[in-house]
Amino acid sequence: MATQYDPNLPEVVADPYAHYRELRCAAPVHWSSQTQAWVLTRYADVASLLHDSRFSSAYFHRWLGGLPEPVRAQFPDVARLMTTINFMDPPGHTRLRALYGNAFTPRALERLRPRIRAMADELIDAVQDSGRMDVIRDFATPLPAIISAEMFSLPVSDIGLIKHWFGDIFGLLVQTDAAAVRRAQVAARQLTDYLRTIIADRRCRPRDDLVSALLAAAERDGHVSDDELVAACVPLLPGGIEIQSHLGNSVLALLRHPEQLARLRDDPVMMPTAVEELLRFDSSVTQSQTRVALEDVEINGMTVREGQRVIGVLGAANRDPDVFPEPDKLVLDRGENRHLTFGQGIHYCLGAALARLVEQVALTALIERLDNLCLATDDLQWANLNNRGLLSLPITFSPRR
């Protein structure tokens, strides 16, 4: 195994944790020629990075600014769309984050619990007589898609299209050839037009949804442009979609640790604690976060130069033995679980509470409704390391009557 971070190695995509373990021991802070960035794998370093104002989250725009002007000029819609809090620093970040104040309150989320359970039961009803299910296709993908659609008052059929647009836009971070640039620009323009149409509709006909809540907050602020409103929707739209990766990874972890699954079945009260451990044990779409140095910074004897990117590998930090005893073991009642799956600091994930709620309700439904859960194959395929989600998870079961 290479002692340099390489998220593209097939064996790392399949199981990154041995790679992370080696990096934490041999090269906890190192320059990766594969990613052209400094890489941090220890908990203390990653957590410090997420709080350090000497590092900027605006790396997407800095990356755009570093491209040749003829290339950069080809995707203006991408640049406008990425004026989102995920890629902003204070004070702009602080002002826009305030728009989300009422979106994910405990009261607002608790109102969703019965509906999420009803959706989960409907999906289980559709497959329970067959004794087989692809957890990703039949459960983990449609459930958050329905939730996203309801929270935005959108047709469920639109969620797949939105996911496709996001894939093309963020593909630019991996590939910048002419075809990738064209795909990203077309996707950004289509997504922008789509969101502008939704925003215009909610201005005329407000609903009990997130877009209407953002509009109401923007009116109170009085200084939010339409471009900023469009960008404010961007961090929320893929959030529900990405829950599918968290949920798929959690089901797989339980199937591979049947003794822990049995404990959870016998003691369902531990579900909130169990979900925290499952989120720590195999992080999904949040395997890493990137920052850009605003000045020269020394980290454990290594000098990060101004303008260089730094990748904090959250998945590696979540297995650091200095913080988590026996980190490679799944312990559903693990105490003081300070995992970094949703980040830390001002960029802490907006949808973290929703992701926790969906996972708690969904796993409860599966455990209560289905017995004898078993993997139907050991041949599992992962999307990639940046989106550590399974492409498929076939299982067999006995319906509980």
C-alpha positions in Angstrom: 0.0 0.0 0.0 1.4 3.4 -1.0 2.2 5.9 1.8 0.7 8.7 -0.2 -3.0 9.5 -0.4 -4.5 8.2 -3.6 -8.3 8.0 -3.7 -8.3 6.4 -7.1 -6.6 3.1 -6.3 -9.2 0.4 -6.7 -8.3 -1.3 -3.4 -8.6 2.1 -1.6 -12.1 2.7 -3.1 -13.1 -0.8 -2.0 -11.8 -0.4 1.5 -9.9 2.8 2.4 -9.4 2.1 6.1 -6.2 0.1 5.8 -4.8 2.8 3.6 -5.8 5.4 6.2 -4.2 3.4 9.0 -0.9 3.3 7.1 -1.0 7.0 6.4 -1.8 8.0 10.0 1.3 6.0 11.1 3.8 6.7 8.3 2.7 10.0 6.8 0.0 11.8 8.8 0.8 15.1 7.1 2.1 14.7 3.5 2.0 16.1 0.0 0.0 13.9 -2.4 1.1 14.2 -6.0 -2.1 12.4 -7.0 -4.3 15.1 -5.6 -1.8 18.0 -5.7 -2.7 18.8 -2.1 -1.5 18.3 1.5 -3.3 15.5 3.2 -4.2 15.2 6.9 -5.3 11.9 8.4 -5.1 12.3 12.2 -8.1 13.5 14.1 -6.4 16.4 15.9 -5.1 17.8 12.6 -8.3 17.4 10.7 -10.4 18.9 13.4 -8.0 21.8 13.7 -8.2 22.4 9.9 -12.0 22.6 10.1 -11.8 25.4 12.7 -8.7 27.3 11.4 -9.5 30.7 9.8 -6.1 30.6 8.1 -7.7 28.2 5.6 -10.4 29.1 3.2 -13.4 27.0 2.0 -13.6 29.0 -1.2 -11.4 26.5 -3.0 -13.8 26.0 -5.8 -13.6 29.7 -6.9 -9.8 29.7 -6.3 -9.6 26.7 -8.5 -11.6 28.4 -11.1 -9.4 31.5 -10.9 -6.3 29.4 -11.5 -7.6 28.1 -14.8 -6.6 29.8 -18.1 -9.1 32.6 -19.0 -10.2 30.9 -22.2 -11.2 27.8 -20.2 -12.7 29.7 -17.3 -14.9 31.8 -19.6 -16.6 28.7 -20.9 -18.6 28.1 -17.7 -19.9 31.3 -16.2 -23.1 29.6 -14.9 -21.0 27.1 -12.9 -19.2 30.0 -11.2 -22.4 31.8 -10.3 -24.1 28.6 -9.1 -21.2 27.8 -6.8 -21.6 31.0 -4.8 -22.9 28.7 -2.0 -22.1 28.6 1.6 -20.2 25.3 1.1 -17.6 27.4 -0.8 -17.7 30.7 1.1 -15.9 32.3 4.0 -17.2 34.8 6.5 -18.7 37.4 6.4 -20.7 36.2 3.4 -21.0 32.7 4.8 -22.3 34.0 8.1 -25.0 36.1 6.4 -26.2 33.4 4.1 -26.1 30.7 6.7 -28.6 32.7 8.7 -31.2 32.0 5.9 -31.4 28.4 7.0 -32.2 29.2 10.6 -35.7 27.7 10.7 -35.2 24.9 8.2 -33.8 22.2 10.4 -35.1 23.0 13.9 -35.8 20.0 16.1 -39.6 20.8 16.0 -39.5 21.1 12.2 -37.7 17.7 11.9 -39.9 15.9 14.4 -42.9 16.7 12.2 -41.2 14.6 9.5 -40.8 11.5 11.6 -44.2 9.9 11.0 -44.1 10.6 7.3 -40.5 9.2 6.9 -41.7 6.0 8.7 -44.7 5.7 6.4 -42.5 6.1 3.3 -40.1 3.4 4.7 -43.0 1.0 5.3 -44.4 1.6 1.8 -41.0 0.7 0.3 -40.8 -2.5 2.4 -44.3 -3.5 1.6 -43.4 -3.4 -2.1 -40.7 -6.1 -1.7 -41.5 -8.0 1.5 -43.2 -11.0 -0.2 -40.3 -11.6 -2.5 -37.8 -12.2 0.3 -35.2 -10.2 -1.6 -34.3 -6.6 -1.9 -31.6 -4.4 -3.3 -31.2 -2.0 -0.4 -29.8 0.8 -2.6 -32.3 0.5 -5.5 -35.4 -0.4 -3.5 -34.9 1.5 -0.3 -31.9 3.8 0.3 -32.3 5.6 -3.0 -36.1 6.2 -3.2 -36.6 7.1 0.5 -34.4 10.2 0.6 -35.5 11.2 -2.9 -39.1 11.2 -1.8 -38.1 13.2 1.3 -36.2 15.8 -0.8 -39.1 16.1 -3.1 -41.5 16.7 -0.3 -39.3 19.2 1.5 -39.0 21.2 -1.7 -42.5 20.4 -3.0 -41.0 19.0 -6.2 -42.1 16.0 -8.3 -40.2 12.9 -7.2 -39.3 12.3 -10.8 -37.2 15.5 -10.8 -34.8 14.3 -8.1 -33.0 12.0 -10.5 -32.5 14.8 -13.0 -31.2 17.1 -10.2 -28.8 14.4 -9.1 -27.5 14.1 -12.7 -26.9 17.9 -12.9 -24.9 17.9 -9.7 -22.8 15.0 -11.0 -21.9 16.9 -14.1 -21.1 20.1 -12.2 -18.9 18.6 -9.6 -17.2 16.4 -12.2 -15.2 19.5 -13.0 -13.2 18.9 -9.8 -11.9 15.7 -11.3 -11.7 16.4 -15.0 -11.4 19.6 -17.0 -11.3 18.5 -20.6 -13.5 20.2 -23.1 -16.3 17.6 -22.8 -16.4 17.9 -19.0 -16.5 21.7 -19.2 -19.5 21.6 -21.6 -21.3 19.1 -19.5 -20.8 21.2 -16.3 -21.9 24.4 -18.0 -25.0 22.9 -19.5 -25.9 21.3 -16.2 -25.3 24.5 -14.2 -27.5 26.5 -16.6 -30.3 23.9 -16.5 -30.2 23.7 -12.7 -30.1 27.5 -12.4 -33.1 27.8 -14.7 -35.0 25.1 -12.8 -34.4 26.8 -9.5 -35.3 30.2 -10.7 -38.6 28.8 -11.9 -39.3 27.2 -8.5 -38.3 30.4 -6.7 -40.6 32.5 -8.9 -43.5 30.1 -8.3 -43.0 30.2 -4.5 -43.0 34.0 -4.6 -46.4 34.0 -6.1 -47.7 30.9 -4.3 -45.8 30.2 -1.0 -46.0 26.7 0.4 -44.9 24.9 3.5 -41.5 24.0 2.0 -37.8 24.9 2.2 -37.9 27.3 -0.8 -40.7 29.3 0.7 -38.9 29.4 4.1 -35.7 30.6 2.3 -37.7 33.3 0.5 -39.3 34.5 3.8 -35.8 34.7 5.4 -34.4 36.6 2.4 -37.2 39.1 2.7 -36.4 39.7 6.3 -32.7 40.1 5.4 -33.4 42.5 2.6 -30.0 42.1 0.9 -30.2 38.7 -0.8 -30.0 38.6 -4.6 -31.7 36.1 -6.8 -28.4 34.5 -7.6 -27.8 34.0 -3.8 -31.2 32.5 -3.4 -30.5 30.0 -6.2 -27.1 29.2 -4.6 -28.9 28.9 -1.2 -30.9 26.0 -2.5 -27.8 24.1 -3.8 -26.5 22.7 -0.4 -30.0 21.5 0.5 -31.0 19.7 -2.7 -28.4 16.9 -2.8 -28.5 16.5 1.0 -31.5 14.1 1.0 -30.2 12.3 -2.0 -26.8 11.7 -0.3 -28.5 10.0 2.7 -28.7 6.9 0.5 -25.0 6.4 0.8 -25.0 6.8 4.6 -28.0 4.4 4.8 -26.5 1.8 2.5 -23.2 1.8 4.3 -24.9 1.4 7.7 -27.0 -1.6 6.5 -23.8 -3.2 5.1 -22.0 -2.7 8.4 -24.8 -4.3 10.4 -25.0 -7.3 8.0 -21.2 -7.8 8.4 -21.5 -7.6 12.2 -24.5 -9.8 12.9 -23.8 -9.8 16.7 -24.2 -6.0 16.6 -27.4 -6.2 14.5 -28.8 -8.7 17.1 -28.0 -6.3 19.9 -29.8 -3.5 18.2 -32.8 -5.7 17.5 -32.9 -6.7 21.1 -32.4 -3.1 22.4 -33.9 -0.6 19.9 -33.6 2.2 22.5 -29.9 2.3 21.6 -30.8 3.4 18.0 -29.6 7.0 18.2 -26.3 5.9 19.7 -26.0 3.1 17.1 -26.5 5.6 14.3 -23.7 7.8 15.5 -21.4 4.7 15.5 -22.5 3.7 12.1 -21.8 7.2 10.8 -18.3 7.0 12.3 -17.5 3.5 11.2 -18.0 4.0 7.5 -18.4 7.6 6.4 -20.0 8.0 3.0 -20.1 11.2 0.9 -18.1 13.1 3.5 -14.9 11.1 3.4 -12.9 14.4 3.1 -13.1 18.2 3.1 -10.8 20.6 1.3 -9.5 24.0 2.3 -7.0 26.4 0.8 -4.2 28.1 2.8 -4.6 31.9 3.0 -1.0 32.2 4.3 2.0 30.0 5.0 1.0 27.5 7.9 3.1 24.9 9.6 1.3 21.6 10.5 3.4 19.1 12.5 6.7 20.4 11.0 5.4 20.6 7.4 5.0 24.0 5.8 1.8 24.5 3.8 2.3 27.4 1.4 -0.2 30.1 0.7 -2.6 29.0 -2.0 -2.0 25.3 -1.6 -4.9 23.0 -1.0 -5.2 20.9 2.2 -7.5 17.8 2.3 -8.7 16.7 5.8 -9.7 13.0 5.5 -12.7 12.7 7.8 -12.9 9.0 7.3 -9.3 8.6 8.5 -9.9 10.8 11.5 -12.9 8.8 12.4 -10.7 5.7 12.8 -7.9 7.4 14.8 -7.1 5.2 17.9 -6.0 8.3 19.9 -9.7 9.3 20.0 -11.7 6.1 19.4 -10.6 3.0 21.3 -10.5 0.0 19.0 -11.5 2.2 16.1 -11.9 -0.6 13.5 -14.5 -2.4 15.7 -18.2 -1.6 15.3 -19.5 -0.8 18.8 -23.1 0.4 18.7 -23.1 1.7 22.2 -19.8 3.5 21.9 -19.8 6.4 24.3 -18.6 10.0 23.6 -18.6 9.5 19.8 -17.0 12.7 18.5 -16.9 11.6 14.9 -16.3 14.2 12.1 -18.6 12.7 9.5 -20.6 15.9 9.2 -17.6 18.2 9.7 -17.1 20.8 12.4 -17.0 24.5 12.7 -18.9 27.0 10.6 -19.3 24.5 7.8 -20.9 21.8 9.9 -23.3 20.0 7.6 -26.7 21.8 7.3 -28.6 18.5 6.9 -26.9 16.5 9.7 -30.0 16.4 11.9 -32.1 15.3 9.0 -29.6 12.6 8.0 -29.6 11.3 11.6 -33.4 11.2 11.7 -33.8 9.4 8.4 -31.3 6.8 9.3 -32.8 6.2 12.7 -36.3 5.8 11.3 -35.2 3.8 8.2 -33.1 1.3 10.2 -35.8 0.9 12.8 -38.3 0.0 10.0 -36.0 -2.6 8.5 -35.2 -4.2 11.8 -38.9 -4.3 12.9 -40.3 -5.5 9.6 -37.6 -8.0 8.4 -35.9 -11.0 10.0 -32.9 -13.1 8.9 -31.2 -10.2 7.0 -28.3 -11.6 5.0 -26.0 -10.4 2.2 -26.9 -12.0 -1.1 -23.4 -11.5 -2.5 -19.9 -10.5 -1.5 -19.2 -8.9 -4.9 -19.9 -5.3 -3.9 -19.1 -2.2 -6.0 -18.5 1.3 -4.7 -19.1 4.6 -6.6 -15.7 6.2 -5.7 -13.9 7.4 -2.6 -15.3 11.0 -2.8 -18.8 9.5 -2.8 -18.3 6.3 -0.8 -21.6 4.8 -1.5 -22.5 1.3 -2.8 -23.9 0.9 -6.3 -25.9 -2.1 -5.2 -26.6 -4.0 -2.0 -28.7 -7.2 -2.6 -30.0 -8.9 0.5 -32.3 -11.7 1.4 -34.7 -11.7 4.4 -37.8 -13.2 6.0 -40.7 -10.9 6.4 -41.9 -10.6 10.0 -45.6 -11.3 10.1 
